[in-house]
Amino acid sequence: MVKFAVNHMTVAGASFEGLLEIASKLHVEGIELRNDLSASLFDGLDPEQAGKLVRSKGLKIFSLAEVKMFNNWSASKATEANELIQIAAGCGAEAISLIPRNDGVGTQPSQCRSNLRIALQGLRPMLEEYGLIGLVEPLGFQTSSLRFKAEIVKEIDALNAANCFKLIHDSFHHVLAGETAIFPAHTGVVHISGVTDPSLTPGQMQDKDRVLIDDRDRLQNVDQIRCLIAGGFNGPISFEAFSEDVHNHSDPVAALSRSMLFIESGLAAMAA
């Protein structure tokens, strides 16, 4: 059975309590919350209150996003990360999301590895203190300073830090990076979204093109999910759609339900 979750980005216009209502109606496992939406985090509730409300709905907070440009490590970045870690610990989140620099700086392989290693070493003691996981998300864009999961896995293993760091396997960025390898054992969360516009090449695809998954999906989400599950992944598979068409949907519960059914039916057909 797929452990679905909903990233707040998919219903970006919903309040915190609205997100919980949507997640409850969908009977998903949990949610991912963000600090980069227009509303304040938890709609102003303190972390402890927010966590209690989430748990009262039978839901989990899989991650709290995000530390932007985490691999541009500095004293101020450490302070930013520590603040998010403390909020995550307070609300009972299982992890925080770590997003790399995406402005064309630090894209050379040697720079990627060095900057990643420095950031992981800086983050590790903070995460260990609070028992949290750092979810590292490679971005497939050409301007990203961290595009490939294999690079991240190599550094995590070199530091013997699999207890602190896991991957976000994002189906969109997986295709944009052109990476074929997957790492189920190193994956903490899977982000899924589809692209249906037939005119776009992978190099032209942007966040605004990311919609819910149906039979027009060009990213082969169902096959990506199948491979991850077959490899032993048993964590949350979270909808993360950035398209305004999705954000403005009049009935997000119905739309997400249809996408969940499409994915489950596709997985069942592949297994038959």
C-alpha positions as CSV (number, residue, x, y, z in Angstrom):
1,M,0.0,0.0,0.0
2,V,1.3,3.4,-1.0
3,K,1.9,5.8,2.0
4,F,0.7,9.0,0.4
5,A,1.3,12.5,1.9
6,V,0.5,16.0,0.9
7,N,3.0,18.8,0.6
8,H,1.5,22.2,1.5
9,M,2.7,23.5,-1.8
10,T,0.1,21.4,-3.6
11,V,-2.7,23.3,-1.9
12,A,-0.7,26.5,-1.4
13,G,-3.8,28.6,-0.8
14,A,-5.1,26.5,2.0
15,S,-4.6,27.5,5.6
16,F,-2.7,25.2,8.0
17,E,-6.0,23.8,9.3
18,G,-7.3,23.6,5.8
19,L,-4.4,21.5,4.8
20,L,-5.1,19.2,7.8
21,E,-8.7,18.9,6.7
22,I,-7.7,18.0,3.1
23,A,-5.2,15.4,4.4
24,S,-7.8,13.9,6.7
25,K,-10.4,13.6,4.0
26,L,-7.8,11.9,1.7
27,H,-6.8,9.5,4.5
28,V,-3.1,10.1,3.7
29,E,-0.4,9.3,6.2
30,G,0.8,12.8,6.8
31,I,1.9,16.2,5.5
32,E,4.9,18.3,4.7
33,L,4.9,21.9,5.9
34,R,6.7,24.9,4.4
35,N,8.2,28.2,5.5
36,D,8.1,29.7,2.0
37,L,4.4,30.2,1.5
38,S,2.6,33.6,1.9
39,A,1.0,32.7,5.2
40,S,3.0,32.3,8.4
41,L,4.1,28.9,9.5
42,F,1.3,27.0,11.3
43,D,-0.9,30.2,10.8
44,G,0.6,31.7,13.9
45,L,0.2,28.7,16.2
46,D,3.3,27.8,18.2
47,P,5.1,24.6,17.2
48,E,3.9,22.5,20.1
49,Q,0.2,23.5,19.5
50,A,0.6,22.8,15.8
51,G,2.0,19.4,16.4
52,K,-0.7,18.4,18.8
53,L,-3.4,19.5,16.3
54,V,-1.7,17.4,13.5
55,R,-1.5,14.4,15.7
56,S,-5.1,14.8,16.8
57,K,-6.1,14.3,13.2
58,G,-4.1,11.0,13.0
59,L,-1.5,12.6,10.8
60,K,2.3,12.9,10.9
61,I,4.6,15.8,9.9
62,F,7.1,14.1,7.6
63,S,9.2,17.2,7.0
64,L,9.4,20.9,7.6
65,A,10.8,22.8,4.6
66,E,13.2,24.4,4.1
67,V,16.8,25.6,4.6
68,K,17.5,27.3,1.2
69,M,21.0,27.2,-0.2
70,F,22.0,24.9,2.6
71,N,25.3,24.1,0.8
72,N,26.3,27.7,0.9
73,W,27.4,27.1,4.5
74,S,28.2,30.0,6.8
75,A,27.6,31.1,10.4
76,S,24.3,32.8,9.4
77,K,23.2,29.6,7.5
78,A,24.0,27.5,10.6
79,T,21.8,29.9,12.7
80,E,19.0,29.6,10.1
81,A,19.2,25.8,10.1
82,N,19.3,25.6,13.9
83,E,16.1,27.7,14.1
84,L,14.3,25.5,11.7
85,I,15.5,22.4,13.5
86,Q,14.2,23.7,16.8
87,I,10.8,24.5,15.2
88,A,10.7,21.0,13.7
89,A,11.5,19.4,17.0
90,G,8.8,21.4,18.7
91,C,6.1,20.4,16.4
92,G,7.2,16.8,16.2
93,A,8.3,16.8,12.6
94,E,10.5,13.9,11.5
95,A,12.8,15.8,9.3
96,I,13.8,19.1,7.7
97,S,14.3,19.7,4.0
98,L,17.7,21.0,2.7
99,I,17.6,22.7,-0.7
100,P,20.8,23.5,-2.6
101,R,21.9,26.7,-4.2
102,N,20.3,27.1,-7.6
103,D,21.7,30.3,-9.2
104,G,24.5,28.8,-11.3
105,V,27.2,29.3,-8.6
106,G,29.2,26.3,-7.4
107,T,28.2,23.9,-10.1
108,Q,31.6,22.5,-10.8
109,P,31.9,18.9,-9.5
110,S,34.7,19.6,-7.1
111,Q,32.8,22.6,-5.7
112,C,29.6,20.5,-5.4
113,R,31.4,17.9,-3.4
114,S,33.3,20.2,-1.2
115,N,30.4,22.5,-0.4
116,L,28.1,19.6,0.3
117,R,30.6,18.0,2.7
118,I,31.1,21.2,4.6
119,A,27.3,21.7,5.0
120,L,26.7,18.1,6.1
121,Q,29.4,18.3,8.7
122,G,28.0,21.5,10.0
123,L,24.4,20.2,10.2
124,R,25.2,16.8,11.6
125,P,25.6,17.7,15.3
126,M,22.5,19.9,15.3
127,L,20.4,17.1,13.8
128,E,21.8,14.5,16.2
129,E,21.0,16.7,19.2
130,Y,17.3,16.7,18.3
131,G,17.0,13.3,16.7
132,L,16.0,14.7,13.3
133,I,16.8,13.7,9.7
134,G,18.1,16.2,7.1
135,L,16.5,15.5,3.8
136,V,18.7,16.6,1.0
137,E,17.0,17.3,-2.3
138,P,19.0,17.5,-5.5
139,L,17.5,19.9,-8.1
140,G,17.8,18.8,-11.7
141,F,18.0,22.3,-13.1
142,Q,21.2,23.2,-15.0
143,T,21.7,26.1,-12.6
144,S,21.7,23.8,-9.6
145,S,24.8,23.3,-7.5
146,L,23.6,19.8,-6.5
147,R,21.9,17.9,-9.3
148,F,22.7,14.2,-8.7
149,K,21.6,11.8,-5.9
150,A,24.7,9.7,-6.5
151,E,26.9,12.7,-5.3
152,I,24.9,13.1,-2.1
153,V,25.0,9.3,-1.3
154,K,28.7,9.2,-1.8
155,E,29.2,12.0,0.7
156,I,26.7,10.6,3.2
157,D,28.5,7.3,3.1
158,A,31.9,8.8,3.3
159,L,30.9,10.6,6.5
160,N,29.1,7.5,7.8
161,A,26.1,9.8,8.4
162,A,23.1,7.8,7.1
163,N,21.6,8.1,10.6
164,C,21.3,11.9,10.0
165,F,20.8,12.4,6.2
166,K,18.5,10.9,3.6
167,L,17.5,11.9,0.1
168,I,14.4,13.4,-1.3
169,H,13.7,11.6,-4.5
170,D,11.8,14.1,-6.5
171,S,10.3,12.6,-9.7
172,F,10.4,15.9,-11.5
173,H,14.1,16.6,-10.7
174,H,15.0,13.0,-11.3
175,V,14.0,13.4,-15.0
176,L,15.5,16.8,-15.4
177,A,18.9,15.6,-14.1
178,G,18.8,12.7,-16.5
179,E,19.9,10.4,-13.6
180,T,18.9,6.8,-14.0
181,A,20.1,5.4,-10.7
182,I,17.8,5.4,-7.7
183,F,18.7,4.9,-4.0
184,P,15.8,3.4,-2.1
185,A,17.8,2.6,1.0
186,H,19.0,6.2,1.2
187,T,15.6,7.8,0.4
188,G,13.5,9.4,3.2
189,V,10.7,11.0,1.2
190,V,9.5,10.9,-2.4
191,H,8.1,14.0,-4.0
192,I,5.8,13.4,-7.0
193,S,4.3,15.7,-9.6
194,G,3.6,15.3,-13.3
195,V,4.2,17.3,-16.4
196,T,1.6,17.0,-19.1
197,D,2.5,19.7,-21.6
198,P,3.7,17.8,-24.7
199,S,5.6,20.7,-26.2
200,L,8.2,20.9,-23.4
201,T,11.6,19.3,-23.4
202,P,13.1,18.3,-20.0
203,G,15.4,21.3,-20.3
204,Q,12.4,23.6,-20.7
205,M,10.3,22.2,-17.8
206,Q,9.9,24.5,-14.8
207,D,8.2,24.3,-11.4
208,K,5.1,26.1,-12.8
209,D,4.6,23.1,-15.1
210,R,4.2,20.6,-12.3
211,V,0.7,19.2,-12.0
212,L,-1.1,16.2,-10.5
213,I,-0.4,12.8,-12.1
214,D,-2.7,11.3,-14.6
215,D,-2.5,9.3,-17.8
216,R,-0.9,12.3,-19.6
217,D,2.1,12.3,-17.3
218,R,5.5,12.5,-19.1
219,L,7.7,11.8,-16.1
220,Q,6.8,8.1,-15.7
221,N,5.9,8.7,-12.0
222,V,4.3,5.3,-11.6
223,D,7.3,3.5,-12.9
224,Q,9.6,5.6,-10.6
225,I,7.4,4.7,-7.6
226,R,7.4,1.1,-8.6
227,C,11.2,0.9,-8.8
228,L,11.6,2.6,-5.4
229,I,9.1,0.3,-3.7
230,A,10.6,-2.7,-5.4
231,G,14.0,-1.6,-4.0
232,G,12.7,-1.6,-0.5
233,F,11.5,2.0,0.0
234,N,8.5,2.1,2.4
235,G,8.3,5.8,3.2
236,P,6.0,8.7,2.3
237,I,5.2,9.5,-1.3
238,S,4.2,13.2,-1.2
239,F,2.3,15.2,-3.7
240,E,4.3,18.4,-4.5
241,A,2.6,20.3,-7.4
242,F,3.6,23.9,-8.1
243,S,1.2,24.7,-10.9
244,E,-1.3,27.5,-10.3
245,D,-4.0,25.4,-12.0
246,V,-3.6,22.9,-9.2
247,H,-3.4,25.6,-6.5
248,N,-6.7,27.1,-7.8
249,H,-8.6,23.8,-8.1
250,S,-12.1,24.1,-6.8
251,D,-12.1,20.6,-5.3
252,P,-8.5,19.6,-4.3
253,V,-9.7,16.5,-2.4
254,A,-11.4,15.1,-5.5
255,A,-8.4,16.0,-7.8
256,L,-5.9,14.4,-5.4
257,S,-8.2,11.3,-4.9
258,R,-8.2,10.8,-8.7
259,S,-4.4,11.0,-8.9
260,M,-4.0,8.6,-6.0
261,L,-6.3,6.1,-7.7
262,F,-4.5,6.5,-11.0
263,I,-1.1,5.7,-9.3
264,E,-2.4,2.8,-7.3
265,S,-4.1,1.3,-10.3
266,G,-1.0,1.7,-12.4
267,L,1.1,0.0,-9.7
268,A,-1.4,-2.9,-9.5
269,A,-1.3,-3.3,-13.3
270,M,2.5,-3.4,-13.3
271,A,2.5,-6.0,-10.6
272,A,-0.1,-8.2,-12.4
